[in-house]
Amino acid sequence: MKGDRVEIVVDVGGTETRTYEVAATRAGRRVEISTRRGVVEVSEVTRTGGAVRTARFMASRVLALVEHPVLDERSDTDG
């Protein structure tokens, strides 16, 4: 959903870390996370499943993945 985002904190050596962010920038898009063969992949994906942009990191260097979903007011029901 537009506004969903994922922060990726990566160890870049020494005592330094770097933070990257991938966000769903348009309506109908979502952010997906997958881990394969020692690589963490975070992608912004369209409704049909096509990747718009992808960030790849070595799994051994990823310190944290922080998901920030947007609250969907349509799914909130009070009764």
C-alpha positions as CSV (number, residue, x, y, z in Angstrom):
1,M,0.0,0.0,0.0
2,K,1.2,3.5,-0.8
3,G,3.3,4.8,2.2
4,D,4.5,1.4,3.4
5,R,8.2,1.5,3.9
6,V,11.1,-0.7,5.1
7,E,14.3,0.6,6.7
8,I,17.4,-1.6,6.3
9,V,20.3,-1.0,8.7
10,V,23.6,-2.3,7.3
11,D,27.1,-2.8,8.8
12,V,29.5,-1.1,6.5
13,G,32.7,-2.0,8.4
14,G,34.4,-0.7,11.5
15,T,31.9,0.9,13.8
16,E,29.8,2.5,11.0
17,T,26.3,1.6,9.9
18,R,24.2,2.9,7.1
19,T,20.4,3.1,6.8
20,Y,18.6,2.6,3.6
21,E,14.9,3.0,2.9
22,V,12.5,1.4,0.3
23,A,9.0,2.8,0.2
24,A,5.8,2.1,-1.8
25,T,5.6,5.4,-3.7
26,R,2.3,5.1,-5.5
27,A,-1.2,3.6,-4.9
28,G,-1.4,-0.1,-5.4
29,R,2.3,-0.7,-4.8
30,R,3.7,-2.7,-1.9
31,V,7.1,-3.5,-0.4
32,E,8.3,-7.1,-0.3
33,I,11.2,-8.7,1.5
34,S,12.9,-11.9,0.6
35,T,16.1,-13.8,1.6
36,R,17.8,-16.1,-0.8
37,R,21.3,-17.6,-0.9
38,G,22.7,-15.1,1.7
39,V,21.2,-12.0,0.0
40,V,18.3,-9.9,1.5
41,E,16.2,-8.3,-1.2
42,V,13.8,-5.5,-0.6
43,S,11.6,-4.6,-3.6
44,E,8.8,-2.1,-4.4
45,V,6.3,-4.2,-6.3
46,T,3.3,-3.2,-8.5
47,R,-0.2,-4.8,-8.3
48,T,0.8,-7.2,-11.1
49,G,4.0,-8.3,-9.3
50,G,6.5,-6.4,-11.4
51,A,9.5,-5.0,-9.4
52,V,9.8,-1.2,-9.8
53,R,13.0,-1.0,-7.8
54,T,15.0,-3.4,-5.7
55,A,17.7,-3.1,-3.1
56,R,20.0,-6.1,-2.4
57,F,22.3,-6.6,0.6
58,M,24.5,-9.4,1.9
59,A,22.5,-11.1,4.7
60,S,25.6,-11.2,6.9
61,R,25.8,-7.4,6.8
62,V,22.2,-6.6,7.6
63,L,21.7,-5.7,11.2
64,A,18.0,-4.8,11.1
65,L,14.9,-4.7,8.9
66,V,12.3,-2.3,10.2
67,E,8.9,-2.4,8.6
68,H,6.7,0.7,8.8
69,P,3.2,-0.2,7.5
70,V,0.6,2.5,6.8
71,L,-2.6,2.0,8.8
72,D,-5.5,1.3,6.4
73,E,-8.6,3.3,7.6
74,R,-10.8,1.2,5.3
75,S,-10.1,-2.0,7.3
76,D,-10.8,-0.3,10.7
77,T,-14.4,-1.1,11.7
78,D,-16.0,-0.1,15.0
79,G,-18.9,-2.4,15.0
